[in-house]
């Protein structure tokens, strides 16, 4: 393939602002399930990234989304026939140099089992750049080596293929993407744990945190009362009959 048919870092990324470290810290202790439920109450129905599962159970991350988009190959424009010379000038290499501490790399890979969107060497570089984790609606390669790294990864599965070996090519980064049926904008907040990954629009972050904190308090109180023999109907969700008891308990724990 002629070099003049290969894009060099295609599509200049748009400007965006990362979620602040202060906002990220506010999500400490908030589960993906709670974030998803509160987004639903705020009218955001599609926040759960469907498909990716944690490669290591017990993992949990919160960070600012930086995006990578894979698109179908077209041989006159982009192909992985000469992997090392072509991929290294693609968006896949471009996004790696943009990673900052606290970033979550979110990848649109369309659940392609023949595109290993992240492997050992790239993952190691992500760790060195300070990435918080990876959420990909696609497959990853080099599973044994990835398991050795302190890099939480949510993916659909494993594959022996490299990124552009078959049907996809890393096309753009820091652009809006569709990951697991969810629109992801650069700078959105990503919350991921054993239940999966949830995308919180950055502008709604503080509202989600406030509602989630109140909900977490209610559920902690409910667990205590149910363990003591309380009726589920009284405590999940809290009924008016036990609301005063909850407020008294909440005030005591806050003091």
C-alpha positions as CSV (number, residue, x, y, z in Angstrom):
1,X,0.0,0.0,0.0
2,X,1.3,3.4,-0.9
3,X,2.1,5.8,2.0
4,X,0.0,8.5,0.5
5,X,-3.1,6.5,1.1
6,X,-2.5,6.2,4.8
7,X,-3.8,8.8,7.2
8,X,-1.4,10.3,9.7
9,X,-3.4,10.9,12.9
10,X,-6.8,11.3,11.1
11,X,-9.2,14.0,12.1
12,X,-7.8,16.7,14.4
13,X,-9.4,16.3,17.8
14,X,-11.8,19.0,19.0
15,X,-11.0,21.0,22.1
16,X,-12.6,19.8,25.3
17,X,-12.2,20.1,29.1
18,X,-11.4,17.1,31.2
19,X,-13.5,16.5,34.3
20,X,-11.8,18.2,37.2
21,X,-10.1,16.2,39.9
22,X,-12.5,17.8,42.4
23,X,-15.5,16.4,40.5
24,X,-13.8,13.0,40.2
25,X,-13.1,12.8,43.9
26,X,-16.8,13.6,44.7
27,X,-17.7,10.2,43.1
28,X,-15.6,8.3,45.7
29,X,-17.7,5.5,47.0
30,X,-20.5,5.9,44.5
31,X,-21.3,2.7,42.6
32,X,-22.1,2.5,38.9
33,X,-25.5,1.2,39.9
34,X,-26.3,4.3,42.0
35,X,-24.9,6.6,39.3
36,X,-27.0,4.9,36.7
37,X,-30.2,5.1,38.8
38,X,-29.7,8.8,39.5
39,X,-29.0,9.6,35.9
40,X,-32.3,7.9,35.1
41,X,-34.1,10.2,37.5
42,X,-32.5,13.1,35.8
43,X,-33.8,11.9,32.4
44,X,-30.6,10.2,31.1
45,X,-31.9,6.8,30.0
46,X,-28.8,5.5,28.2
47,X,-25.8,5.6,30.5
48,X,-24.8,1.9,30.9
49,X,-22.1,0.8,28.5
50,X,-23.5,-2.6,27.3
51,X,-21.0,-5.4,26.6
52,X,-17.8,-4.6,28.5
53,X,-17.1,-6.6,31.7
54,X,-14.3,-6.2,34.1
55,X,-11.3,-8.4,33.3
56,X,-10.5,-8.5,37.0
57,X,-13.4,-8.7,39.5
58,X,-13.3,-6.2,42.4
59,X,-12.0,-3.4,40.1
60,X,-13.4,0.1,40.4
61,X,-12.5,3.3,38.6
62,X,-13.7,6.8,38.3
63,X,-12.1,9.1,35.7
64,X,-12.4,11.6,32.9
65,X,-13.2,10.0,29.5
66,X,-10.7,10.3,26.6
67,X,-12.1,8.7,23.5
68,X,-10.8,6.5,20.7
69,X,-12.9,5.6,17.7
70,X,-12.4,2.5,15.5
71,X,-14.1,2.6,12.1
72,X,-14.4,0.0,9.3
73,X,-11.3,-0.5,7.1
74,X,-11.3,0.7,3.5
75,X,-8.2,-0.5,1.8
76,X,-7.5,2.7,-0.2
77,X,-7.5,4.8,3.0
78,X,-6.7,2.7,6.1
79,X,-5.6,-0.9,6.6
80,X,-3.5,-3.0,8.9
81,X,-1.6,-4.9,6.2
82,X,1.7,-3.3,7.4
83,X,0.8,-3.1,11.0
84,X,3.8,-1.5,12.7
85,X,4.3,1.2,10.0
86,X,0.7,2.1,9.7
87,X,-0.9,1.7,13.1
88,X,1.8,3.8,14.7
89,X,0.7,6.8,12.6
90,X,-3.0,6.3,13.5
91,X,-5.3,7.6,16.2
92,X,-4.4,4.6,18.4
93,X,-0.8,6.0,18.8
94,X,-2.1,9.6,18.8
95,X,-4.4,9.1,21.8
96,X,-1.7,7.4,23.8
97,X,0.3,10.6,23.8
98,X,-2.7,12.6,25.0
99,X,-3.4,10.4,28.1
100,X,-3.0,12.3,31.4
101,X,-3.3,11.0,35.0
102,X,-6.9,10.3,35.8
103,X,-8.0,9.6,32.3
104,X,-10.2,6.6,31.3
105,X,-9.6,5.5,27.8
106,X,-13.0,4.8,26.3
107,X,-13.0,2.9,23.0
108,X,-15.6,2.4,20.3
109,X,-14.7,-1.0,18.7
110,X,-18.2,-2.3,17.8
111,X,-17.7,-5.7,19.6
112,X,-15.3,-6.9,16.8
113,X,-13.7,-10.2,17.8
114,X,-11.0,-9.7,15.2
115,X,-9.7,-6.3,16.5
116,X,-7.6,-6.4,19.6
117,X,-7.9,-2.7,20.4
118,X,-5.4,-2.8,23.3
119,X,-2.5,-5.2,24.0
120,X,0.4,-5.6,26.3
121,X,2.7,-2.9,25.1
122,X,0.1,-0.2,24.6
123,X,-1.4,-1.0,28.0
124,X,2.0,-0.7,29.7
125,X,2.4,2.8,28.1
126,X,-1.1,3.7,29.4
127,X,0.1,2.8,32.9
128,X,3.2,4.9,32.6
129,X,1.1,7.9,31.4
130,X,-1.1,7.6,34.5
131,X,-4.3,6.2,32.9
132,X,-7.0,5.2,35.4
133,X,-8.4,2.4,33.2
134,X,-9.9,1.3,29.9
135,X,-13.5,0.7,28.9
136,X,-13.8,-0.8,25.4
137,X,-16.9,-2.2,23.7
138,X,-14.5,-4.5,21.9
139,X,-11.8,-7.1,22.5
140,X,-8.3,-6.9,23.9
141,X,-5.2,-9.1,23.3
142,X,-2.3,-10.4,25.4
143,X,-4.6,-11.4,28.3
144,X,-1.8,-13.0,30.5
145,X,0.3,-9.9,30.2
146,X,-2.6,-7.5,30.8
147,X,-3.4,-9.5,34.0
148,X,0.0,-8.6,35.4
149,X,-0.6,-4.8,35.0
150,X,-2.2,-2.5,37.5
151,X,-4.6,-1.3,34.8
152,X,-8.3,-2.0,35.3
153,X,-9.9,-3.0,32.0
154,X,-13.5,-3.5,31.0
155,X,-13.8,-5.3,27.6
156,X,-16.1,-7.7,25.7
157,X,-13.5,-10.4,25.6
158,X,-10.1,-11.6,24.5
159,X,-8.7,-12.1,21.0
160,X,-5.4,-13.0,19.4
161,X,-5.8,-10.3,16.8
162,X,-3.9,-7.0,16.7
163,X,-5.9,-3.8,16.4
164,X,-6.2,-3.5,12.6
165,X,-5.6,-7.1,11.6
166,X,-9.1,-7.6,10.1
167,X,-12.1,-5.3,9.8
168,X,-11.5,-2.1,11.9
169,X,-8.9,0.7,12.0
170,X,-8.2,3.3,14.7
171,X,-9.6,6.4,13.1
172,X,-10.0,9.3,15.5
173,X,-9.5,10.3,19.1
174,X,-11.0,13.0,21.4
175,X,-14.2,12.9,19.4
176,X,-17.8,11.9,20.3
177,X,-18.1,8.1,20.1
178,X,-20.7,5.4,20.5
179,X,-19.5,2.8,23.1
180,X,-21.8,0.0,24.0
181,X,-24.8,1.9,22.8
182,X,-23.9,5.0,24.8
183,X,-22.8,8.4,23.5
184,X,-19.5,9.3,25.1
185,X,-18.2,12.8,25.0
186,X,-14.5,13.6,25.8
187,X,-14.5,14.8,29.4
188,X,-17.5,12.8,30.6
189,X,-17.2,11.1,33.9
190,X,-16.8,7.3,33.7
191,X,-17.8,5.1,36.8
192,X,-17.0,1.4,36.4
193,X,-17.1,-1.5,38.8
194,X,-18.3,-5.1,38.8
195,X,-21.7,-4.1,37.6
196,X,-20.2,-2.5,34.5
197,X,-19.4,1.0,33.2
198,X,-21.6,4.1,33.4
199,X,-21.1,7.4,31.6
200,X,-22.1,10.5,33.5
201,X,-22.3,13.7,31.4
202,X,-19.8,16.2,32.9
203,X,-22.4,18.9,33.3
204,X,-24.6,16.6,35.4
205,X,-21.8,15.3,37.6
206,X,-22.5,17.4,40.6
207,X,-26.2,16.8,40.5
208,X,-25.6,13.0,40.3
209,X,-23.2,13.2,43.2
210,X,-25.7,15.0,45.4
211,X,-28.5,12.6,44.6
212,X,-26.3,9.6,44.9
213,X,-25.0,10.5,48.3
214,X,-28.6,10.8,49.7
215,X,-29.5,7.5,48.1
216,X,-26.4,5.7,49.5
217,X,-27.3,7.0,53.0
218,X,-30.9,5.6,52.6
219,X,-29.6,2.3,51.5
220,X,-27.1,2.0,54.3
221,X,-29.8,2.8,56.8
222,X,-32.1,0.2,55.1
223,X,-29.5,-2.5,55.3
224,X,-29.0,-2.0,59.0
225,X,-32.8,-2.1,59.7
226,X,-33.4,-5.1,57.5
227,X,-30.5,-7.0,59.1
228,X,-32.2,-6.2,62.5
229,X,-35.4,-7.8,61.3
230,X,-37.2,-4.8,59.7
231,X,-39.8,-5.3,56.9
232,X,-38.5,-4.8,53.4
233,X,-41.7,-2.8,52.5
234,X,-40.8,-0.3,55.1
235,X,-37.2,0.2,54.2
236,X,-36.8,-0.4,50.4
237,X,-37.6,2.2,49.4
238,X,-38.0,4.1,52.6
239,X,-41.7,4.6,53.6
240,X,-43.0,7.7,55.2
241,X,-43.5,5.7,58.4
242,X,-39.7,5.3,58.9
243,X,-38.6,8.6,57.4
244,X,-38.2,10.3,60.7
245,X,-36.2,7.4,62.0
246,X,-33.9,7.7,59.0
247,X,-33.4,11.5,59.4
248,X,-32.5,10.9,63.1
249,X,-30.0,8.2,62.2
250,X,-28.5,10.3,59.4
251,X,-28.1,13.2,61.7
252,X,-26.3,11.0,64.2
253,X,-23.9,9.6,61.6
254,X,-23.0,13.0,60.3
255,X,-22.2,14.5,63.7
